[in-house]
Amino acid sequence: MKIDLTPSVKFEDRHNGPSANDVSEMLSKIGASSIDELIDQTIPKAIQLDQPLNLPEAKSEAAFLKDFRKMAAKNKIYKSFIGLGYYDTITPGVILRNVLENPGWYTAYTPYQAEIAQGRLEALVNFQTMVMDLTGMELANASLLDEGTAAAEAMNMLFATRPRDKKKATKFFVDEKVFIQTKEILKTRALPIGVTLVEGSLNELNLEDPELYGVLLQYPNAEGEAIDYKALVEKAKQHNVTTAFSADLLALTLLTPPGEMGADVVVGTTQRFGVPMGFGGPHAAYFATKDAYKRQVPGRIIGISVDKDGNKAYRMALQTREQHIKRERATSNICTAQVLLAVMAGMYAVYHGPKGLKDIALKIHGLAKLTAQGLAKLGFEQENEHYFDTLKIKVDDVKQSKIKAFALSHEMNFRYEPGYVYLAFDEAKTMEDVQEIIEVFARTTHSSADVVDLASMVDHLSFEVSDGLRRTSDYMDHMIFNAFHSEHEMLRYIKRLENRDLSLVHSMISLGSCTMKLNATAEMIPVTWPEFGQLHPFVPQDQAAGYYALFQDLRNWLSEITGFAETSLQPNSGAQGEFAGLMVIRAYHESRGESHRNIALIPSSAHGTNPASAVMAGMKVVIVKCDDKGNIDLADLKEKAEKHKENLSSFLVTYPSTHGVFEEAIREMCQIVHENGGQVYMDGANMNAQVGLTSPGVIGADVCHLNLHKTFCIPHGGGGPGMGPICVAKHLEEFLPSSPLVKTGGQQPISAISAAPFGSASILPISYAYIAMMGREGLKHATQTAILNANYIKARLGEFFPTLYTGAQGRAAHEMIVDFREFKAVGVEVEDIAKRLIDYGFHSPTVSFPVAGTMMIEPTESESKAELDRFCDALIAIRGEIREIEEGKADAENNVLKNAPHTAGMVMSDAWDMPYSREKAVYPLEYVKNSKFWPTVRRIDSAYGDRNLVCSCIPTEDYAEEAAGI
């Protein structure tokens, strides 16, 4: 027998679900002779690539990880005392292993199907409760993208809700001591909506100015000083001026919370709650406010409602605020939260509890205070009167230069500004670090560190601030924060919640437009390497050489894949990518003296974030109709482009369309827009149907964003994290976004989109790994397989349900819309089918978007034929259950669909009075018996929850009853 020493299995064979034999059977069912024929019948020949992508050959998993270790090793892990909202932290091992590294948590989808997301939803309510308690506010959302974005959302919300006597006020005052990256994002977001930013010293703040509507304060501020703002806030209220605080959540265990000072909004980051710095992200920002603003709060809110039996249950509240419903009238374009990171931060609070958090905060403050006292003995002056973790040390230029050199020789990063050195302490710092700092400063004065006896000072450390700054109120007194402090109990709690959630570890999640595909273990492993996790985003570039090499490769690869000239990795969500792309287009028009171009043409079928992003970018939305076949109405596009030719800014198009079709006239659409002076923005949500076969550049677009959490394998994490880089044509390259502290962007860059220079940098290795291990041919094969899988489902379901739209030759792209509206005649709604799928072990496809009464199904390339068949079998069986209603064999109101999903509690009850068997309810097909997923609640009443909004932990006595029943 001949021996083959070459690897026999490519990574793409692990990534793509169907075997060669499966592919043959599927093609036969579809009615195509080959994959190539199927692609030719699906994608217009005129836009297919005429040559392969110029990408590296595929690497095996082992080879990739070996090489990537070398790249990671180029990053230098120094001790950073830079602060500015980023701090080293210690992730408890039980959270690291069982949440961050656990696919049961990171492969789940946004909790739209709340009955199978109760664990994640409880974890988010814990997060919200923690934030509300620590900030002293009445309401908190389930997280935002980063602190800068959250501050911008506060500015926008307070602008939109100005009282009657302030309706013409446009000024928003920003204290000069707010973090610099936050100020930069405020600048980006204020410009297009007509807000006038006023930055200055608090001494210059004129609260009597009738044009002033709001104020932003940092607490403690960027220099580290904690200030009692109560009098300022009271005076602001007298003049109908609202106040927003950017607050350090850990500091609020010791300092008076902003809510007790009268704040209207409090924002910040929970990064230091066990979430690694990761060179800038991802981290969960928080947004807390008053109950009066509940319908204007950006992002998602998790609330408590009841299920069909009256049991308490969690679900996303007030969803009518969301972009897919309100579109250009939405409160924000942010349609994701940083769920995985919010879960980690909430679990960190559960694990440590209120006393544990205060102990960590006291340790941090103690290290800072000890350092300040030690430096004083060396003759250095620390200027902050009241502080939490950051020291402001006055130095001259000569001493600062020496300190910097000596600190680097000790592998330490301090923050340097003219006349000062700043030292910010965190949970991971120790007495040994304090000793080293003393040695560094001592060297600059040619004295010995021995003159500072740190040991003798330790016993006399105490937390001392003015009465107005000292926290006296209790927080986090709910049982959930006081019950799981041993690792054993914490492990069981995490697993209990995990078991209430359906994720990709259970079955396929075929959500149209969301691309829930394999998040391979080899892609995920590097995320928790310290070389990527422990870097501060503002370290010197030579300490992040591995990251910069990764960025360069990834930018080149994504530019090649999209057919564009350059890529910005900064936007940290798809919606932020949309906004960034539109702001780049805006800057391009302004550079040509055409700042009046502000009309955005958007198809009626577009994602709701498209019009919301356009409004945020200062544009006016004009809707373009779609025809009966789901295609963009070319005549309507032409008419509106010509009508608005003097002011046309852009045309936002998703390709293939949201209807799951490669529209034949796409190049003509782009040409129409260009002829009338506009730019074409392509929404990259459906790039999984393009990679290696066509590209935005080929179809004629000018800019696109890419959802790395869709096409390029970053996990959805239960609703976040995400990444939304933008790729642009050559003429837009110079306008790519900048960052205030790190060189990024083009020659005429727009200001920052995200707080960190490279967005959520620590998850970029996932997409890097995917491209490197798939290689150019593997990426193409993945796209072909995605289209194959979709058309196979279409063929199997075709006898039972109509597909609403298809291409010119009857093919679907990578997804399709299946029409269930005919079943309304017998009282069956699409929601009933979605909930019944839970009993079969599946998460529903996308419901009622973009067409009410339908499901948008996207199987992805990672699903095997066996899994596709199980899913089809489930829907076909449900069609049989509907037929029973049609034929009068099942009651129109009391049937398996209307009562779905069925819980274990229902079928174990002695009082089973359903007109069908228990087995039919919970084991409708044989395969379900082998791996039954049990929902923990029955169908949830969302309207009840919106009428009775509660978004903090349920009362302890109710929780105890629930726990007793487990």
N, C-alpha and C positions, 0 to 999 in steps of 0.2 A: 504493500500500500504506500503510495507516494505521500510524503509529508509536505504540507504547505506551512511555511513559517510566517506568512503574512496574516494579519488579523482577518478573521472570517466574517465578523459582524461590524458593520458601520454604525455610527451613532444614529444616522437617519433611519436605520432599520428598527432601532429602539424607539425613536420618536414617532414614526408613522405607524398607525395601527394595523392596517390591512396587510396580510401576507401576499405573496405573488399569486397564490391560488385564489385568495379572496378577491384580488383585483380582477382576475379573469371572470369569476362568477358575478361580480358586481357590474362589470362592463356588459356582460350578457344580459343582465336584468335591465340595465339602462338602455341597451340597444346601440352600443357603440363598439366598433371593432378594436379600438385601442385608446389609450390615454390621449395620444396626440390628436386623434379624431375628435374625442370629446372636447378637448381644449379648443380646437378649431371651430367647433360648433357653439362654443360658449363665448370666447373672446374674439372680437372683431379682428380679422387678419391684419388690418391696416395699423393696429396699435400694438401688435405683438413684437417683442424684441427680436432683432435680427442677428444678435450674437449673445453669447453667454455673459453673465455678470463677471466683471473683473475683480474676483474675490479669491482669497487663498483656498488651497485644497483643504478638504476636511481633515480634522484631527480626531484621533480616537479619544475616548474619555480619559484614559490613563495618560496619554501623551499631552493632552491639553492641560490637565491638572499639574503635571510635572513642569511644563513650560510656564504656566500661570504662576506657580510658586516663585519662579525666578523674577517675573514681573512684579509680583507683590513685594518681594524682598527689596526692591528699589525704593519703597516707601520707608522712611525712617520714623520710628515711633519715639518721639521726644515727649517729655512731660510738658504739657501746654498749660499756661496760666493766662491765656489770652482773654477768655470770657466772651463778652458780647453775645450772650445767649447760647453759647456752646460750651459744654463742660464734660469732662470725663465722668463716667458713672460706672457702677458695678451692677451688672445684670445678674440677678440671682440665678443660679444654675437651674433651678426648677422651672423658671420662666424661659430661660434661654433654650433648654432642651425641649420643653413641652409646649411652648407657644411659637417662638421665633423659628425654631428648626423643625417644627411639626407640620406636615402637610395637612393634617386634620384642621389646623387653623389657617394656614396660609393659602390653601387652594379653594376656600369657600368663596361664594359670590356675594355681592351686595344683598342684604336681607330683604328683598322684595317679597319673597315667600316666607313670611315671618314664622309660620308654623314649623318650619324646618331650619330655623335660625335662632332658636330661643337661647342657646348658650352664648352665642356671640352678642346677641342683643342684651342679655343680662350683663355681660362684661362691659358693654358700652354704657349701660345705665350706671354701673359702678364708676366708670370714668366721669360721667356727667355729675354724679353725686359728689365725687372727690373734688371736682373743679368748683362746683357750687359752694361746697363747704369751705374750701380754702380761700376763695375769693370773696365770700360773703354775698353772693348774688343769688337771684331767684330762679335763674334758668341758665342752662348751658347746652351747647350742641355736642354732637358726637365727634368733634374734632374738625380742624381745617388743615391746610397744607403746610404752612409754616408761620412763624410769628409775624413776619412782615406782611404776608397776605392777610392774616387775621386783623392786623391793625388797619390795613386798607379797607377791609370789609366793614370795620367799625366806622371808619370815616364815611364810607358810602351809605351805610344804614342810617347814621345820624343825619346825613345830608338829605336822604329821602324822607325822613320823618320829622323835619323841622317844624316847629310850632307855627301857627298862623302869622305871628308878628315877625317871624324870621324867614318867611318864604323867599325873600329876595337876598338873604344872607348867603354868601358863597365862600367866606374865609374860614379856613380850618387852621388853627394855631398848633404848631408842633414844637415842643420844647427842644432846644438845640442839643440837649443831653439824651435824646432818644437814640437808640442804636442806629448807626449809620446805614446799615443795610435796610432797616425798616423805613428810614426816611427816603431812601432811593425808590422803594416800591410805592410809597405814598405819592411820590413825584410822578411815577408812571401812571398810576391809577387816577390821580386827580385831574391831570391835563385833559383827557377826552370828555370828561363829564362836567367840566366847567367849575370845578372846585379850585379856589385860589389858596395855595399853601403859603402859610406865613411861618417861617422858622426863626426862632430867636430865643433870647434869654427870658426866663419867667419875669424878670424885672421889667421887660418891655411889653408884657401881656396887658392889653387893654380890654378888659371884659365888658366895658361899656360900649364898645364899637358895635353899632347896629348891623354891620356886615359880617360880624363874627358869629358862627353857629356852633363851633365845637373846638375842643382842646384835647391834645394827646400828651400824656405824661408817661415817663418811664419810671418804674418803681421796683427796686432801687434803680437809679439812673445809670447811664453808660459809664459814668465816672465812679460808680459804686456807692454813691451817697444815697441814703434813705431819708426822704423828706416827708414831713407831715403835711399833706395837701388838704386837710379838712377845711381850713378857712378859705382856701382858694376855691374849692368845690362849692362851698356854701355861697360865696360871692358870685360864682358862675351861675348858679341856679337863680339867683336874684335877677339876673339879666337874661334868663332863658338860654343860656349857653350850656351845652351838654359836655360831659367829660368822659374821656376814654383813658384807661390805664393799660400800659404794657407791663405786666407784673411777673416777677419770678415766683413761680408757684411754691417752690421749696422754701423761699424766704418767708412766705405767708404763714408758715407754721410758727414763726416768731414775731412777725410784724403785723400791725393792724391791717386787716384786709381792706382793699379799696371799697368794697361794698359798704363797710362801716364808715367810710369817709364820704359816702354819697355818690360814688361813681355810677355812671349810666351804662358803661360797657367796660369789661375787663378782658384783655386778650394776653396771649403769651404762648410759650412752648412747654411741653411736658418732657422734653428731651432728657433732662437730668433725672427723670424717674425710670432709670434702668434701660434707656434706649441709647445705644452707642452713637457717638458723634458722627461716624461714617462720612467724614469729609463734607458734612453739610446736610445729610438726610438719608432716608426719610425719617421725619419726626412728626409727632402729632401736636399740632397747635391746638389751643383751646379758645373758645369764644363764649363768654358769660355775660348775661345782661339781665334786665328787669323783665318781669312777666308782661309788661305792657308792650314790649317789642316782639312778642313771640311769633307773630305772623310776618315779621320782617327779618328774622334771624337767618343769616346765610347758612348753607350746608344742611346737614341732616340732624334731626332731633329724634331721639328714641324715647317713646312714651309707653305708659302702661295702659292696657285696655283689658277687655275680657273676651274669653272665647265663647263658643256656643253654649257651653254648660255654665257660664258665669264665672269660670276660673280666671284669675289674673294671668295676663299674657303680655308680652312685649311686642311692639312693632314700630316701624318708622311713622312718626306723627306728622300731621299737617303737610302731607305730601303734595297738596295743591300748590304749594310754593315752588315746587320743582320745575326745572327748565322744560322738561318734556310736556308739561301741561301749560305753564304760563309763557314759555318761549321768550319773546322780547320783553315781556312784562315780569319776568322772574326777578326774585330778590338778588340773585347772583348767578354767575355761570358755573359755579363750582358744583359738580354733580357727584363728587366722591368725597369721602372722608379718609383720613389716615387710619383706617380701622385696625389693622394689625398692630400698629404702633400705639394706638389708643388702648387697645387690649393689654399690651405690655405695660403701659404706664399705669393703667387701672389695677392690674395684677400686682405691680410693684407696691402700690398703696395698700392693697389687700394684705400682701405678705408682711409688710413692715408695720402697718397700722398707724394710728395717730402718734403714739409714743415713739415708735421706731423712726418715723419721718422727722419728728422733732429732735430726736437724738442725732440723726444724720446732720440736720441743719445746725445743731449746736456744735457738733464736731467741726463742721466746715467753718463756722464763725470763729470757733476757738483757734483753729489753725491760722486763720487770717489775723486774729488779734495777737496771737503769740508772735507771729512774724512782725507785725507792726511794732510790738514792744521790743523785739530783738533789734530791729533796724534803728529804732530810736536810740538804743545804746551805742550804735555805730555812728550816730549823728545825722541820720536821715529823717526828714520830716514827712509824716503821713497826714494828708490834709482832710480826709473825710471825718466829719464829726460823728455821724452815725452811719454804720455800714453793715452789710451782711457778710459778703464773701470777697469783696474787691477793695484793694488798697490803692490809693493815689499818692505816689511817692514823688516828691519834688526833687529834680536833679538838673544839673547844667548839662550842656551838650557834650562836654568832654567825659563826664561821668557816665552819661547815658550810653555813649559809644563803647566805653569799657565794659559796662554792665552787660550790654548786648553780646559782646565778644566772649566774655567769661561765661555768660549763661549758655550760649551755644556750645561752648567747650564742655559744659556739664549736661548737655543734651536737654536744655530747658528753653521753652519759648515764653517770653514775656510780651506784653503789649507796650508799644512805644509811641508816644505823641510828644510834640514839642514841649520840652520842660518837664516831662513826667514819664515815669514808668508805672504801669498798672500791673497788679498781681491779682488774679482771680482764682480762688480756691474751690475745690469740689470734693465729692465723696471719695474719690480714688487717691487723694493726696494724703501724706503721712507726716509724722514728726521728722522723719529722715529728709523729706523734701524741704521742710522748714529749715533744717540745719544746712542743707545745700544752698538755699537762697541766702542765708546769713553769710555763708562762705563766699558766694559770688560777690555780694555787696562789700564784704570785708576786703576782698582783693582790690577793689577799686579805691579803697582808702588806705591801702598798704598797712592795714591793721590786722590783727588776728581775730578769727571768729571765736577764739577761746574766751574773749572778754564777755561774750553773751552766754550766760548760763540758762539755757532753755528749761532744763529740768526743774530748776528752782522756781520758774515762773508758772509752770503748769498748774500747780495747786491753787493759784490765785486768779485763774481765769473765770470770768462770768460774763453773762450777756447783759449789757447795760445800754439802754436807749431811753429817750424821753418818754414820759407817760403816754403821749399821743401816738407813739410809734409801737408800743409794746402790745402784742396781742393778748387779750384777756378772754376772748370767747372760745368756746369749745368747737371742735370740728371732727368730722368723721366718727361720730359716736354710734353709727349704725352697726348692727351686729356683724355685717359682712366684713367690716374693716377690723374686727376684733375677735375673729374666730379661727383663722387659718394661719397662725404664725409658725407652727412647726412645719417642716418640709413635707412630712407625711400627709398632714391634713391639706396643705396647699396643693400637693400633687393630686390628691383625690378631688379637690374642688375644681382644678383645671380640667381634669379628665371628665368630671361630671358635666361640665358645661360643653366640652368638646363633643361628648356623645349626644348632645341635643341638636347638633348641626349636621346637615348633609353637605358634603364637599366632594371634590373630585376623587377622594379616596374611596367613596362609595359607588359612584356611578357617573355617567357622562352628564354634563351640564350644557345643554345645547342652546344657549342663549344667543339669539341672533344679534349681531353687531357687538358682541362682547367677547367672542373668541376665547372660550375657556379650554385651553389646550394643556398638554403635558408641561409641567414645570419640573424638568428632570433633576434628579438629585445631584448629578455632576455639575449642573448649572448653579445650584443653590449652595453647595459646599463653601465656596470662597466668601460668601456674604459675611460669615461670622469669623473669618480670619482677622486677627488683630491688625494686620497690616492695612486692611481696608476700614475696619471699624473704629480704630482708636485715633484717627487723624482729625485734628481741628481743621475746619475749612479755610482758615486764614494763616496756616503755617507757611513759611517760606517755600517757594516752588521747588527748591532742590530737595526738600524733605518729602515731596510727593511725586517723585519722578515716575514711580510705577503707575500712579493715577494718570499722570499726563500722557504717558505712553498709551495707556488704555483709551483715554479720551481721543487721542489722535487717530488710532486705528478705528475706533468706533465711528467717529465723524466721517472718516474716509469711506468706511463700509456702508454706512447709511446713505451717504451722498451717492454712492454708486448704485445702490439698490433703488433709490428714488429717481435717479437720472438728473440730479441737481449738482450745484457747484460746491455748496458748503452746508454745514449743519451746526446748529446751536443745541447743546445738551442741557441748557438751563431750565426750561419749563418743566415743572414737577407734577404735571397732570395733563391729561388730554385737553381739558378745558383751558388750562393755562397756555398750552401750545396753540390753541385756536386764537386766544387773545394776543399772544406774542406774534403770530403770523399776521394778524390784522394790524397790529401796531407797526410792524415792519412795512406793510403796504402803505399805511398812513404816512410814515416817515419818507418813503419813496416819493409819494405824490408831493409832499411838502418840499422835498429837495428840488423838485421841478417847478416850483412856484404854483402848484395846484392844490393848495391846502383846502380848497373848497370842495374837493371830491369826497363826498361823505355818504353816497348811496351804496348800500350793499344789497345785491340781488340774491335771494335765498329761496330755493325750491320749497314747496309746501311739505315735501317729504323729509326735509332735513332734520338732523338731530336737534333737539331743543336747545342744546348748548350753542349751536351756530348763531341763531338770532340773539341769544343772551350775550354772547361774546361780542357780537357786532355792536350792540348797544353800549356795552362797556367801553368799546374802542371809539365811541363818539359817532357812530354811524346811524343812519336812518335805514330801517329795514323795509325792503319792497319784496313782496312774496311773488314767486314765479309759479305758475300752475303746473300740474302734472296731467298727462292725458289718461284716457281710460285704461291704457296698458301699463300705467305706472311710470312711464318715461317723462322726463322734463319736457314740457310743451315748448318746442323750438320756436314756434311763431310767437308765443307769449314772451319768451326770453328775448327774442329779437326786438319785439315792439317796445319792451320796457328798457332794454339796453339803449335803444335809439332815443327813446323819450327822455332818458336821464343822462344822455351822453356827455353833457357838459359837467355833470357832477358825479358820474359813475366812479366809484372807488373799487369795487370788487364784486366778484361772483363766487359764492361759496357752494361747492359741489362735493358730494360724496361719491366715490367711484370704486368698485361697482356701486350702483345706487343703493339706497336704504331699502329699496324693494327687492334687492337681490338680483339685479340685472346689469350686465355690461351694456350700457346704452351705446348704440351704433353711432350716434351723432355727437359724441363727446368732443371730438376735435373741432367740429363746426361750432359747438357751444363756446369753446375757448376762443375761437377766431372771432366770433361775434363780440365777445366781451373786449378783446384786445382792440378790435377796430373802433370801439366806442370809448377807448381810453382807460378801461378798467384792467384790473389784475385778477387772476384766477387763483383762488385759495381752495386747495383740495383737502377735505377732511379725511385723515388717514385711518379712520375706524375700520375700513374694509381692506386694508393693505394685505391681509392674509390671502386675498384672491389675486394679488398682483405680483408678489415678489418672484422675480426670475422669469416672469412671463410678459409683463408690461410694466410701465412705471408712470408716475405723475409727470415726469419730464417728457416722456414720449407722448402722452395725451395732450400736452400743451399747457399744463398748470405752471404757476410761477412760485408757489410756496405750498408746502403741506406740513401737517404735523403727523407724527407717528405715535400711536399708543403702544409703547414698549410693553405694557401690561396686557396687550392683546397679541399682536402678531409676533412679538419678540420675547415672549415667554416669561416676563416678570409676573409673578403670581398676583392675583387680584386681592388676596389678603383679606377677604371678607368685605371688600368695598374700598380698598386702598392698602398699600401704596400704589401709585402709578407714576409713569413718566411720559412726557409728551414733547420730545425734541422737535424742532422745526428744521426742515431742509428747504433751501431756497435756490432759485436760479441766480446766475452770476450778477445780474443787475440789482439784486436785493441783498447781496452778501455783505455790503458795507454797513447795513443797518441792523445787523444781528445784535441781540441785547448785551449790555455791558454789566459790570459789577463794580461797586465803589472801592473795593479793597484788593481785587485780583483782576488782572488784565484778561478780559474776554471780549468777544464781539468784534464788530467790524470797525471801519475807519470813521463812520458817522453813526455810532450805535444808538439805539434807543436805550433808555434807562432800564434798570433791572426788572425782570419779571418775577424772579424768585429770590428769597433771602440769601441762599447759598449760590456761589458762582456757577456751580455745575449741577444745580438742582439736587436731586436725591442720588448723590454719587455712589453710595455704597451698594445700590442695587443694579447699577450699570454692568457689573461683572456678569450678571445673569444673561443679559442680551448679548454681551460680548462672547460668552461661552457658547450660547446657542448658535451664533453665526460661525464661530470658529470651528465648532464640531460638526455642523451641517455642511459647511463649504458651499461653493456656488451651485453645484449640482444638487446637493441635498436640499437647499432652500427652494430650488425650482420644483423638486419632487414633492416637497411638503405642500406647496401651493396646488400642484396638480392633484394631490391626494385629497386636499380639502374640497376641491371642486368635485372630485369623484364621489366622496362621501355624501356631499349634499345632494347630488343628483341620484345617488342610490336611494336615499331616504325619500326623495321626491317620487321615484319610480315605485317604491314599495307602498307608499301611502296614497298614490294616485288613484287607486281604485276606490278609496274610501273617503278622501277629502280632496277638494280642489286646491291647486296651487294658484294663488291670485295673479302673480306676474311671472313671466318667463322672457328669455331673450328671443331674438329673431328666429332661432331654430329650435325653440321649445326647451332650452336648457336654463337651469338656475346657475347662479354664480356659486359662491361658497355658502350661501344661505338662501332661504326661501320663505315666503309668507303663505301659511296654510290657513284657509278660510273656514271658520266655524260659525259664521253668522246665520246659516240656514237653520241651525238647531235652536235658535231663539223661538221658533214656531212651537216647540214643545217645552219651552221654559228653561232650556239648558244654555247657560252663559259660558263664555270662554273661561271665566274664573272657575266654574265648576270643573271643567276639564283640567285646569291647572292644579286644583286641589286634589282631584282624583289621581293624577299622576304621582302624587306623593305616596299614595297607597301601593303603587307599583314600584316604588323605590327611586323615583326620578324627580329632579328639580324641573319645574316647568320651563319651556322656552320663553322667550320674551313675549309678554302678553299685551295685546292691544296697542302695539307700536310697530310701525307707523300708522297702522289701520286698526280702528276699534273692532273688536270681535274676532281678531285673528291671533295667530302665534307666528313669530319669526324664529325659524329653526336654523341653527348653525352647528353642525356636528364637529367640526375641525378635523384635521388630518390625524390626530392622535388616537382617535377611537377605532377600535377593531370592528370588523364586520359583525362579530358576535354581539358586541355591545350595541351597534346600530340596529341589529335585528331585535334585541331585547326591547329597545326603545320603540321601534316600529310595532312590535307585538303588543306593547302596552297601549299605544294609541289605537291600534286596530281593535283591541279588546274593549276599549272605552267606546269605540264606535258601536260595538255590539250592545253595550249597556245603554247607549242612547237609543238604539233601535228598539230595545225593550220598552222604553218610554213611548216611542212613536207608535208601537203596536199595542199599547195598553197593558203590556205584561208587567210593567213597573209603574208605581204611582208617580204622578208628575211632580209632586213635592217631596215625598218621603222615599228617596232612592239613594243608591250608592254615590251618585254624583253630588247631590245636594247636601248629603251628610259628610262628604269627604272634607278633610282626611279623618281616618278612624284611628283612635288612640288605643293603646293597650288597656287603659282604664275602661274604655267603652266595652271592649269585647270580653273583659274579665268580669264585668258587672253581672250580678244576678238578674238585673232588670233589663235584659236585652229584649226590646220590643220592636225591632226593625222588621220590615216585611221581606227581608232577605237574610241569608245565613251569615254567621260570624266569619266563616271561611271565605265567603264571597267578598266580604268587607275588607279583609286584611291579607288574604292569600289569593288574589284574583287569578294569578298564573303560577304555574309550578315553580318557576325560577325564583319567585319571591320568597318561597319557604327557605331557600338556602342562605339568604342573607337579608333578612327583613330589617328595614330601617323604620323605627317607630317614632312618629311625631309625638312630642310631649304635650301638645295642646290641640284642641279642636279648632275649627275655623274661627278666626279672630274678627271681632267687630271693630273695624277701624274708626267708624263714625263715632262710636261711644268714646273711644280714646281721645278723639279730637275735641269732643264736647267737654270732656273731663280731663284736661291735659295734666298729667303727672309725669315728670321726666327724671325723677330721682328714685333711689332704691325703694322697693315696696316696704311697708311697715314691718318691723322685725317680727311681730307676732304672726303676720301672714307668711313671712319667709320660713319661720320655724315650722308652721303647719305644712308648707310645701316640702320642706326637707324631710319631715317625718314620713311623708308618703312615698319617698323615693325607695 
